[in-house]
Amino acid sequence: MKSFSEGKSIVCGALLLVAAAACAASAASDWNRFRGPNGDGISPETGIRKDWSTNPPRLLWKASLTDNGYAGPAVAQGIVYIVDHRGSDDIVRAFELRTGRELWRYTYPDAPNDNYGFARTTPLVASGKVYVYSRLGRLLCLDAKSGKLLWQRDLIGEFRAPRPSWDMAASPIMHQGRLLVCVGGRNAAVVALDPNTGRTLWQGGGSDASGYATPVVANLQGRQQVLVFSSKALIGVDLADGRTLWRQPWETPYDVNAATPLVIGNSVFITSGYNRGCALVDVTPQGPRIRWESKAVKAHFSSPILHNGVVYANSDPGELVCLNPSDGRVLWKARGFEKGGLCAVDGVLLAMDGAGGDLVMVAMDPRSYREIGRFRPLGGQSWTAPIVSNGCLVVRNRSTIAVFALK
């Protein structure tokens, strides 16, 4: 394990308890990782205001960002975490959710060159620690309250993994005491680490270069496994020891498999851009097989959402698509959602128009597209998915992060 001494923690103020007001802190509604507490893009919040035409979400605060990119925010225990960038350094920043007061920042070396922004991943917050995976393959563990560095590793260097063209973008996840990170390199499509020390517990999944999709834990055919959407395939990896269980080839121009796989029973819905399309992969006792394949959904990187057995997905060129996953039939589609991220809350879909920055509230109704409301939180190119936590909406564009009250 390598250590680095370049980083420094800057404590910007003492932590305060967040008052129960517009954004009431509640661990049950934290959004502590990419795709939320259950990794499905769905917030457990209820009771949000839906009359946006007369009562749009109220701005609580906003702060400037200098990374010119798309790294996602996470929220835990009343604190918003996000990775920013300045010069040749990444900056992990922690803001008080309700007030926007910056609590601390931690700086570590990255690179000066912009590659569609800098950091791409969402921090993972668990057991009082924040885990950050940089675009260059550096994994850091920080104390969530103070920003103090606890440990870090250069995973790309240690596993001699090739970095994909648009750098590392798969966020780390945690399951049953294992920190799971997509790396690449020799039999290291995914590695499991001890979250307290960073020690490698196992590595596995084959030797594909990393894709851009965050891994998913699933129970398929009675076996617990982690699904890895690598540069070349969808792979099932035994969660206990890293053994490859099955592999379904899925090649895409430029090796861009970026949208998170969606588990539906013993099947997995996958989608990729560059006109590759989508498919439902059935995982059977005899191995994987593609039930159907089509170009109904071509998600460049936005991850789909499953609700009441129906898939809602962003698709190139700028469509929001409702699809029946059992047979691939399109139930409806609507234009005006260019590369925008999705989240679901309180029975509705929040869909971002990535081009202009409108956030649209859409009924999750398979019968027809029905817009309930819309507003423009920031405007401009807004590719990052919105998140909902503790009664708040958190959004970003390429230059600003903002928090709005939803209740």
C-alpha positions in Angstrom: 0.0 0.0 0.0 1.3 3.4 -1.0 0.8 6.6 1.0 1.1 10.2 -0.1 2.0 13.2 1.9 0.9 15.9 -0.6 -2.7 16.2 0.7 -3.7 18.6 3.4 -6.9 19.0 5.5 -8.3 22.5 6.0 -10.9 22.7 8.7 -13.2 25.6 7.9 -15.3 25.7 11.0 -16.6 23.7 13.9 -19.5 21.3 13.1 -22.9 22.4 14.3 -26.1 20.4 14.6 -28.4 21.1 11.7 -31.7 22.6 12.9 -34.9 20.7 12.0 -36.4 23.1 9.6 -36.5 23.3 5.8 -34.1 20.4 5.6 -34.5 18.2 8.6 -31.5 15.9 9.2 -32.5 12.2 9.3 -30.2 9.3 8.8 -33.1 7.4 7.2 -33.2 9.8 4.3 -29.5 10.4 3.8 -28.2 10.1 0.2 -24.8 8.7 1.2 -23.5 7.3 -2.1 -24.0 7.2 -5.8 -27.7 6.4 -6.6 -28.8 6.9 -3.0 -29.1 4.7 0.1 -30.3 1.6 -1.8 -28.3 2.2 -5.0 -31.4 2.4 -7.1 -31.8 6.2 -7.7 -34.8 6.3 -5.4 -35.1 8.5 -2.3 -37.2 7.3 0.6 -38.5 10.8 1.2 -42.3 11.5 1.3 -44.4 14.6 1.5 -42.5 16.8 -0.9 -44.3 19.8 -2.5 -45.6 19.0 -6.0 -47.3 22.3 -6.8 -44.2 23.7 -8.5 -46.2 26.1 -10.7 -47.2 28.1 -7.6 -44.6 26.9 -5.0 -41.4 26.0 -6.7 -38.5 24.6 -4.6 -37.0 27.4 -2.5 -33.3 28.1 -2.8 -31.4 27.7 0.5 -27.9 28.3 -0.8 -25.5 27.9 -3.6 -21.7 27.7 -3.9 -19.3 28.1 -6.8 -17.4 25.1 -8.1 -14.2 25.3 -10.2 -14.0 21.8 -11.6 -16.0 22.5 -14.8 -17.4 19.0 -14.5 -19.9 16.5 -13.3 -18.9 14.9 -10.0 -22.0 14.0 -7.9 -22.8 15.1 -4.4 -23.5 12.8 -1.4 -25.4 13.8 1.8 -25.0 12.2 5.3 -25.7 13.4 8.8 -26.6 16.9 7.6 -23.5 17.4 5.5 -23.1 17.6 1.7 -19.9 16.2 0.3 -18.5 16.8 -3.2 -15.2 16.7 -5.0 -14.1 20.0 -6.6 -10.8 20.9 -8.4 -8.5 23.9 -8.7 -5.2 24.0 -10.5 -3.5 20.6 -10.2 -5.5 19.6 -7.1 -8.8 17.9 -6.4 -10.6 19.3 -3.4 -13.0 17.3 -1.2 -15.5 19.8 0.2 -18.0 19.4 3.0 -20.9 21.9 3.4 -23.6 22.2 6.0 -26.7 21.0 4.2 -29.1 23.6 5.5 -26.9 26.7 5.5 -24.1 26.0 2.9 -21.4 26.9 5.4 -18.2 25.1 4.3 -17.0 22.9 7.2 -13.8 21.6 5.8 -11.9 20.8 2.7 -9.2 18.2 1.9 -6.8 18.8 -1.1 -4.9 16.1 -2.9 -2.8 16.2 -6.2 -4.5 15.3 -9.4 -3.6 16.8 -12.8 -4.0 20.2 -14.4 -5.6 19.0 -17.6 -9.4 19.1 -18.0 -10.9 15.9 -19.5 -14.7 16.8 -19.4 -13.9 18.2 -15.9 -11.9 16.4 -13.3 -13.3 14.1 -10.7 -16.3 12.0 -11.9 -17.3 10.0 -8.9 -19.7 10.4 -6.0 -18.3 10.2 -2.5 -19.3 7.2 -0.3 -20.1 8.1 3.3 -20.2 5.2 5.8 -19.5 4.6 9.5 -18.1 8.1 9.9 -15.8 7.9 6.9 -15.8 9.4 3.4 -14.4 7.4 0.6 -13.3 9.3 -2.6 -12.1 7.7 -5.9 -10.2 10.1 -8.1 -10.2 10.0 -11.9 -6.5 8.9 -11.8 -7.3 5.9 -9.6 -6.4 7.2 -6.2 -8.7 6.0 -3.4 -8.9 8.1 -0.2 -10.5 7.5 3.1 -11.2 10.7 5.2 -12.8 11.3 8.5 -16.3 12.6 7.8 -16.4 15.2 10.6 -12.9 16.7 10.2 -11.7 15.8 6.7 -8.6 14.2 8.2 -6.9 11.6 6.0 -7.1 8.1 7.4 -5.6 6.1 4.5 -5.2 6.1 0.8 -4.0 3.9 -2.1 -3.0 4.4 -5.7 -5.1 1.5 -7.1 -4.3 2.2 -10.7 -0.5 2.1 -10.0 -0.6 -0.9 -7.6 -2.7 -3.1 -9.9 -1.0 -1.8 -13.1 -4.4 -1.0 -14.6 -5.0 0.8 -17.8 -7.0 4.0 -17.3 -9.9 4.4 -19.6 -10.0 7.2 -22.1 -12.3 9.4 -19.9 -10.6 8.3 -16.7 -12.0 6.5 -13.7 -15.7 7.2 -13.2 -17.2 4.2 -11.2 -18.0 5.3 -7.7 -17.0 3.0 -4.7 -19.8 1.2 -2.9 -19.9 -0.7 0.5 -21.6 -4.1 1.2 -21.2 -6.2 4.3 -17.9 -4.8 5.4 -16.4 -4.8 1.9 -15.4 -1.6 0.1 -15.9 -2.5 -3.6 -14.0 -0.5 -6.3 -13.7 -1.1 -10.0 -10.0 -0.9 -11.0 -9.1 -3.1 -14.1 -5.7 -4.8 -14.5 -4.8 -8.4 -14.2 -7.9 -10.2 -12.6 -8.9 -6.9 -10.9 -12.0 -5.8 -12.7 -13.2 -5.2 -9.2 -11.4 -5.3 -5.8 -12.7 -5.7 -2.3 -11.0 -3.7 0.4 -11.1 -3.5 4.2 -12.9 -0.1 4.7 -10.9 0.6 7.9 -7.4 0.0 6.6 -7.6 -0.2 2.8 -6.1 -3.7 2.8 -7.0 -5.9 -0.2 -9.5 -8.6 0.7 -9.8 -10.1 -2.8 -9.5 -9.1 -6.4 -11.4 -10.7 -9.3 -13.8 -10.5 -12.2 -11.2 -11.0 -14.9 -8.9 -8.6 -16.6 -11.1 -6.2 -18.6 -10.2 -2.5 -18.4 -12.6 -0.6 -16.3 -15.8 0.7 -17.7 -17.4 3.8 -16.3 -20.4 2.2 -14.4 -20.6 1.9 -10.7 -20.9 -1.8 -9.5 -24.1 -3.2 -8.2 -24.6 -5.9 -5.5 -27.4 -8.5 -6.4 -28.7 -11.9 -5.4 -29.1 -13.8 -8.6 -30.1 -17.4 -8.7 -29.6 -17.5 -4.9 -26.0 -16.4 -5.1 -24.9 -13.0 -3.8 -22.6 -11.3 -6.3 -21.3 -7.9 -7.5 -22.2 -6.9 -11.0 -19.4 -5.2 -12.9 -20.2 -3.4 -16.2 -16.6 -3.4 -17.6 -15.3 -1.9 -20.9 -16.2 -5.2 -22.6 -18.9 -7.1 -20.7 -21.4 -7.5 -17.9 -19.7 -9.7 -15.3 -21.0 -11.5 -12.2 -18.4 -11.8 -9.4 -18.8 -13.8 -6.2 -19.0 -11.4 -3.4 -17.3 -13.8 -1.0 -14.0 -14.4 -2.9 -14.0 -12.5 -6.2 -14.4 -15.6 -8.4 -15.9 -14.9 -11.8 -19.4 -16.5 -11.9 -20.5 -15.6 -15.4 -19.7 -13.1 -18.2 -21.9 -11.6 -20.9 -20.0 -9.8 -23.6 -21.3 -6.3 -24.4 -19.0 -4.1 -26.5 -19.6 -0.5 -27.3 -17.8 2.1 -29.4 -15.0 3.7 -27.4 -15.6 1.0 -24.6 -18.2 3.3 -23.0 -20.4 1.2 -20.7 -21.3 3.9 -18.2 -25.0 3.5 -17.0 -25.5 1.5 -13.9 -26.9 -2.0 -14.5 -30.5 -2.4 -13.3 -31.3 -5.7 -11.5 -34.9 -7.0 -12.2 -35.4 -10.4 -10.4 -32.8 -12.8 -11.9 -32.3 -10.5 -14.9 -30.2 -7.4 -15.5 -31.1 -4.5 -17.8 -28.1 -2.8 -19.4 -27.9 0.2 -21.7 -25.1 2.0 -23.5 -24.8 5.0 -25.8 -23.1 5.6 -29.2 -26.1 3.8 -30.8 -25.4 0.6 -29.0 -28.8 0.3 -27.3 -30.1 -1.9 -24.5 -30.7 -5.5 -23.5 -32.2 -7.7 -20.8 -29.7 -10.3 -19.7 -31.3 -13.3 -18.0 -28.9 -15.0 -15.5 -29.8 -18.7 -15.5 -28.2 -21.7 -13.7 -26.6 -22.5 -17.1 -25.2 -18.9 -17.5 -26.3 -15.6 -18.9 -28.3 -15.2 -22.1 -29.8 -12.1 -23.7 -33.6 -12.3 -23.7 -34.0 -9.3 -26.0 -31.9 -6.5 -27.4 -32.9 -3.2 -29.0 -32.1 0.4 -29.6 -35.1 1.7 -27.6 -32.8 3.1 -24.9 -29.3 4.4 -25.6 -28.1 5.9 -22.4 -24.8 7.6 -22.7 -24.2 7.6 -19.0 -27.4 8.4 -17.1 -28.6 5.4 -15.1 -32.2 4.1 -15.4 -34.7 3.7 -12.6 -37.1 0.8 -11.9 -40.5 1.5 -10.4 -43.4 -0.9 -10.2 -41.8 -3.2 -12.7 -41.3 -0.5 -15.3 -38.0 1.1 -16.5 -37.6 4.9 -16.8 -34.4 5.9 -18.6 -32.6 8.7 -20.3 -31.7 8.0 -23.9 -29.8 9.7 -26.7 -30.8 11.8 -28.5 -32.4 13.6 -25.6 -35.3 11.4 -24.8 -37.0 10.2 -21.6 -38.2 6.6 -22.2 -40.7 4.4 -20.3 -40.1 0.8 -21.2 -41.5 -2.7 -20.3 -38.4 -4.7 -19.3 -39.9 -8.1 -19.8 -40.1 -7.7 -23.6 -38.4 -4.3 -24.4 -41.6 -2.7 -25.5 -41.6 1.1 -25.4 -44.6 2.4 -23.5 -43.9 6.1 -24.1 -41.1 8.5 -24.7 -40.7 12.3 -24.5 -38.2 14.7 -26.0 -36.2 17.5 -24.2 -34.0 15.5 -21.8 -30.5 15.7 -23.3 -28.1 13.6 -21.2 -30.0 14.5 -18.1 -29.8 12.5 -14.9 -32.8 11.0 -13.0 -33.9 10.3 -9.5 -37.3 9.3 -8.0 -39.0 10.5 -4.9 -42.4 10.3 -3.3 -43.9 8.5 -6.4 -42.6 11.0 -9.0 -39.6 11.1 -11.3 -37.3 14.1 -11.3 -35.7 14.3 -14.7 -33.1 16.8 -15.7 -32.7 18.4 -19.1 -29.0 18.2 -19.4 -28.8 20.9 -22.1 -30.7 23.8 -20.5 -30.9 22.7 -16.9 -34.7 22.4 -16.5 -35.7 20.0 -13.8 -39.0 18.3 -14.7 -41.3 16.4 -12.3 -42.9 13.5 -14.2 -45.6 11.1 -13.1 -44.2 7.5 -13.0 -47.2 6.3 -15.0 -46.6 3.6 -17.7 -49.8 4.7 -19.6 -48.5 8.1 -20.8 -46.0 10.9 -20.3 -47.5 13.4 -17.8 -45.5 16.5 -16.7 -46.5 17.6 -13.2 -44.2 20.6 -12.9 -40.8 22.1 -13.8 -38.3 24.8 -12.8 -34.8 25.7 -13.6 -32.6 25.4 -10.5 -29.3 26.6 -12.1 -29.5 26.5 -15.9 -26.7 25.6 -18.3 -25.3 22.2 -19.0 -26.5 20.0 -16.1 -25.5 16.3 -16.7 -25.2 15.3 -13.1 -28.3 13.5 -11.6 -30.2 15.5 -9.0 -30.5 14.0 -5.5 -33.0 14.3 -2.7 -32.1 14.0 1.0 -33.5 15.3 4.3 -36.2 17.3 2.6 -33.7 18.9 0.2 -33.0 18.8 -3.5 -29.3 19.0 -4.3 -28.2 19.9 -7.9 -25.2 21.0 -9.7 -24.1 22.3 -13.1 -20.5 22.8 -14.3 -19.9 25.9 -12.1 -22.3 25.7 -9.1 -23.8 23.4 -6.5 -27.2 24.4 -5.0 -29.6 23.2 -2.4 -33.4 23.8 -2.5 -36.1 23.0 0.1 -38.7 20.5 -1.2 -41.0 20.7 1.8 
